[in-house]
Amino acid sequence: MKIIGIILIVIGIILFFVYSNLKRKLASLRQARPASIAELNHLASEIALEMGSGSWRDYVKLRGTIQCDQPLISELKQMPCVHYNMTVVREYEEQVTERDSDDKVVTKTQRGSETLSQNRESVPFFLQDDTGEIWVEPEGAQIETVRVLDEFSPEQPSGGQLSFGGFSLSLSSAETGRQTIGYRYQESVLPVQRQVFVVAQVSDFNQSLILENPTTKGQRFVISLKSEEALAQTTQTSVTYAFYGMISTLVVGGLLVIFGLLSA
């Protein structure tokens, strides 16, 4: 009972950090100032005349379409995009020996998996609205993606070479006692020509406007496929669930630890 209580308390602490992170994200969405690209260009020009360029910063939110002349090509699905993340996982079976409840040694087949490759890449792009376009440097952003691939292949690679799309990997021939079942390929992308909602710091660095990761502590950099309203609602729902989950696990975990200590 005490062990279960400790586990629940640990989960509650983790949920506290999740809750705090989501609260900060929601606060950032509300704090950012709505703007159009034309408005930002006009404001930057006025400030540059008074103070010189390179000194202006603001925290803004705006919506537009992704434009990119030289997009990335995702490794697995080979899709044009400005951001992708991919994972290749080997799924296997192995024989494990353990003792059962009667202290007898039993051997059973257990399924498991291991990640063979993970990768993520991003490239800068233009965000375009009805009034103009602005350069976006996505480094450090929380990027919402679209899942474009989740495929399991039971086929064994020929010649020890695993290949899928533009991805390839030489496999080790060493025996590990594990029988490969197959390989799972997963990939998510942020496609070109998609409408996105962006919360970011705008600056007039190098005499041109750029949306980038905020330098002010607590401000978030978000690139979302959702509208502002949908993103705020989703985040608020997650905040509520995380809060009640945190309270429940901490209270129940604390009670179980107390009961465990009293009954010891």
C-alpha positions as CSV (number, residue, x, y, z in Angstrom):
1,M,0.0,0.0,0.0
2,K,2.8,2.4,0.9
3,I,4.6,1.7,-2.4
4,I,1.4,2.4,-4.4
5,G,1.0,5.7,-2.4
6,I,4.6,6.7,-3.2
7,I,4.0,6.0,-6.9
8,L,0.9,8.1,-6.9
9,I,2.7,11.0,-5.2
10,V,5.4,10.8,-7.9
11,I,2.7,10.9,-10.6
12,G,1.1,13.9,-8.8
13,I,4.4,15.8,-8.8
14,I,4.8,15.1,-12.5
15,L,1.3,16.4,-13.1
16,F,2.1,19.5,-11.2
17,F,4.9,20.3,-13.7
18,V,2.6,19.5,-16.6
19,Y,-0.1,21.8,-15.0
20,S,2.3,24.6,-14.5
21,N,3.6,24.3,-18.1
22,L,0.1,24.4,-19.5
23,K,-0.8,27.4,-17.3
24,R,2.1,29.3,-18.7
25,K,1.2,28.4,-22.2
26,L,-2.4,29.6,-21.7
27,A,-1.2,32.9,-20.1
28,S,1.1,33.4,-23.1
29,L,-1.8,33.0,-25.6
30,R,-3.7,35.7,-23.6
31,Q,-0.8,38.0,-23.2
32,A,0.3,38.2,-26.9
33,R,-1.0,41.1,-28.9
34,P,-3.1,40.4,-32.0
35,A,-1.6,41.9,-35.1
36,S,-1.4,41.9,-38.9
37,I,1.8,41.8,-40.9
38,A,1.1,45.2,-42.4
39,E,0.6,46.7,-39.0
40,L,3.9,45.2,-37.8
41,N,5.8,46.6,-40.8
42,H,4.3,50.0,-40.3
43,L,5.1,50.0,-36.5
44,A,8.7,48.8,-37.1
45,S,9.2,51.6,-39.7
46,E,8.0,54.3,-37.3
47,I,10.2,53.0,-34.5
48,A,13.2,52.7,-36.8
49,L,12.9,56.4,-37.7
50,E,12.9,57.5,-34.1
51,M,15.3,55.0,-32.5
52,G,17.0,53.2,-35.3
53,S,16.5,49.6,-36.4
54,G,17.3,46.5,-34.4
55,S,15.9,47.8,-31.1
56,W,12.2,46.9,-31.3
57,R,10.6,43.8,-29.7
58,D,7.0,42.8,-29.3
59,Y,5.0,39.8,-28.3
60,V,2.3,39.1,-30.9
61,K,-0.1,36.5,-32.3
62,L,-1.2,36.3,-35.9
63,R,-2.6,33.9,-38.5
64,G,-1.4,33.2,-42.0
65,T,-0.3,30.6,-44.6
66,I,3.1,28.9,-44.7
67,Q,5.1,29.8,-47.8
68,C,8.5,28.2,-48.5
69,D,10.4,28.1,-51.8
70,Q,12.8,25.4,-50.6
71,P,10.9,23.2,-48.2
72,L,12.2,20.1,-46.5
73,I,11.4,16.7,-47.9
74,S,10.4,14.4,-45.0
75,E,12.6,11.3,-44.6
76,L,9.9,8.6,-44.7
77,K,6.8,9.9,-46.5
78,Q,8.9,12.3,-48.7
79,M,6.4,15.2,-48.2
80,P,7.3,18.8,-48.7
81,C,7.2,20.6,-45.3
82,V,8.9,23.1,-43.1
83,H,9.1,20.7,-40.1
84,Y,9.0,17.0,-39.6
85,N,9.8,14.4,-36.9
86,M,10.2,10.7,-37.6
87,T,10.7,7.5,-35.7
88,V,11.6,4.0,-36.7
89,V,11.0,1.3,-34.1
90,R,11.8,-2.4,-34.2
91,E,9.2,-4.7,-32.5
92,Y,10.4,-8.0,-31.3
93,E,9.6,-11.1,-29.2
94,E,12.0,-12.7,-26.7
95,Q,11.9,-15.5,-24.2
96,V,12.1,-14.4,-20.5
97,T,12.4,-16.6,-17.4
98,E,10.9,-15.5,-14.1
99,R,9.2,-16.9,-11.0
100,D,5.4,-17.0,-10.7
101,S,3.3,-16.5,-7.6
102,D,4.1,-20.1,-6.5
103,D,7.8,-19.5,-6.8
104,K,8.1,-21.7,-9.8
105,V,10.4,-20.9,-12.7
106,V,8.4,-20.2,-15.8
107,T,9.5,-19.2,-19.3
108,K,7.2,-17.0,-21.4
109,T,7.3,-15.0,-24.6
110,Q,7.4,-11.3,-24.1
111,R,6.9,-8.6,-26.7
112,G,9.0,-5.4,-26.7
113,S,10.3,-2.7,-28.9
114,E,13.4,-0.5,-29.4
115,T,13.8,2.8,-31.2
116,L,16.3,2.5,-34.1
117,S,16.2,6.0,-35.4
118,Q,14.6,9.4,-34.4
119,N,15.0,12.6,-36.3
120,R,13.4,16.1,-36.5
121,E,14.2,19.0,-38.7
122,S,12.9,22.5,-39.4
123,V,13.6,25.2,-41.9
124,P,12.7,28.9,-41.8
125,F,9.7,30.0,-43.8
126,F,7.4,33.0,-44.7
127,L,4.1,33.5,-43.0
128,Q,1.7,35.2,-45.3
129,D,-1.6,36.9,-44.5
130,D,-3.8,39.3,-46.5
131,T,-1.6,42.2,-45.8
132,G,1.9,40.9,-46.4
133,E,4.5,38.3,-45.4
134,I,7.0,37.9,-42.5
135,W,10.0,35.6,-42.0
136,V,9.6,32.9,-39.3
137,E,12.6,31.2,-37.6
138,P,11.0,28.1,-36.0
139,E,13.9,27.1,-33.8
140,G,12.6,26.7,-30.2
141,A,8.9,26.7,-31.2
142,Q,6.2,24.3,-29.9
143,I,5.1,23.0,-33.3
144,E,1.8,21.2,-34.0
145,T,2.1,18.7,-36.7
146,V,0.0,16.3,-38.8
147,R,0.6,12.6,-38.6
148,V,1.2,11.4,-42.2
149,L,2.6,8.0,-41.5
150,D,2.1,5.2,-39.0
151,E,2.9,1.9,-40.7
152,F,4.0,-1.5,-39.5
153,S,6.0,-3.7,-41.9
154,P,6.6,-7.3,-41.0
155,E,9.1,-7.7,-43.8
156,Q,12.7,-8.5,-43.0
157,P,15.3,-6.2,-44.6
158,S,17.4,-7.8,-47.3
159,G,21.2,-7.6,-47.0
160,G,21.0,-6.1,-43.5
161,Q,19.8,-2.8,-44.9
162,L,16.6,-1.3,-43.6
163,S,15.0,1.2,-46.1
164,F,11.8,3.3,-46.3
165,G,11.3,6.4,-48.4
166,G,14.5,8.4,-48.2
167,F,15.6,6.6,-45.0
168,S,18.1,3.8,-44.8
169,L,19.9,2.1,-41.9
170,S,22.5,-0.7,-41.7
171,L,21.4,-3.2,-39.1
172,S,23.8,-5.1,-36.8
173,S,24.0,-8.8,-37.5
174,A,24.7,-9.6,-33.8
175,E,22.3,-12.0,-32.2
176,T,20.5,-10.6,-29.2
177,G,18.1,-13.5,-28.4
178,R,15.2,-11.4,-29.7
179,Q,13.1,-12.4,-32.7
180,T,12.2,-9.4,-34.9
181,I,8.5,-9.2,-35.6
182,G,8.7,-6.1,-37.9
183,Y,9.4,-2.4,-38.1
184,R,7.1,0.5,-37.3
185,Y,7.5,3.8,-39.2
186,Q,6.0,7.0,-37.9
187,E,6.2,10.5,-39.2
188,S,4.5,13.9,-38.6
189,V,4.9,17.1,-40.6
190,L,4.0,20.7,-40.7
191,P,3.1,21.0,-44.4
192,V,3.7,23.9,-46.7
193,Q,0.7,26.0,-47.8
194,R,-1.1,25.3,-44.5
195,Q,-2.9,28.0,-42.4
196,V,-1.2,28.3,-39.0
197,F,-1.7,30.4,-35.8
198,V,1.6,31.8,-34.5
199,V,2.4,33.2,-31.1
200,A,6.0,34.6,-31.1
201,Q,8.3,37.5,-30.5
202,V,8.6,39.9,-33.5
203,S,11.8,41.9,-33.9
204,D,13.4,44.1,-36.5
205,F,16.7,42.3,-36.5
206,N,19.0,43.2,-39.3
207,Q,16.5,45.7,-40.7
208,S,13.9,43.1,-41.5
209,L,11.0,41.7,-39.4
210,I,11.3,38.2,-38.0
211,L,9.1,36.0,-35.8
212,E,11.2,34.1,-33.4
213,N,11.6,32.5,-30.0
214,P,10.8,35.1,-27.3
215,T,13.7,36.3,-25.2
216,T,11.4,37.3,-22.3
217,K,11.1,34.6,-19.7
218,G,7.7,32.9,-19.5
219,Q,6.6,33.8,-23.1
220,R,6.0,30.9,-25.4
221,F,6.7,30.4,-29.1
222,V,3.8,28.4,-30.6
223,I,3.1,27.4,-34.2
224,S,-0.4,25.7,-34.3
225,L,-2.7,24.3,-36.9
226,K,-5.6,25.2,-34.7
227,S,-7.3,28.6,-34.6
228,E,-6.7,30.8,-31.6
229,E,-10.0,29.9,-30.0
230,A,-9.6,26.2,-30.5
231,L,-6.0,26.3,-29.2
232,A,-7.1,28.2,-26.1
233,Q,-10.0,25.9,-25.4
234,T,-7.8,22.8,-25.8
235,T,-5.2,24.2,-23.5
236,Q,-7.7,25.2,-20.9
237,T,-9.2,21.7,-21.0
238,S,-5.8,20.2,-20.5
239,V,-5.1,22.6,-17.6
240,T,-8.3,21.5,-15.9
241,Y,-7.6,17.8,-16.3
242,A,-4.0,18.2,-15.1
243,F,-5.1,20.1,-12.1
244,Y,-7.7,17.6,-10.9
245,G,-5.4,14.7,-11.8
246,M,-2.6,16.3,-9.7
247,I,-4.9,16.9,-6.7
248,S,-6.4,13.3,-6.9
249,T,-3.1,11.5,-7.1
250,L,-1.4,13.6,-4.4
251,V,-4.3,13.2,-1.9
252,V,-4.9,9.4,-2.6
253,G,-1.1,8.8,-2.6
254,G,-0.6,10.7,0.7
255,L,-3.4,8.7,2.4
256,L,-2.1,5.4,1.2
257,V,1.4,6.3,2.5
258,I,-0.1,7.3,5.9
259,F,-2.1,4.1,6.1
260,G,0.9,2.0,5.1
261,L,3.0,3.6,7.9
262,L,0.3,3.1,10.5
263,S,-0.3,-0.5,9.6
264,A,3.4,-1.4,9.5
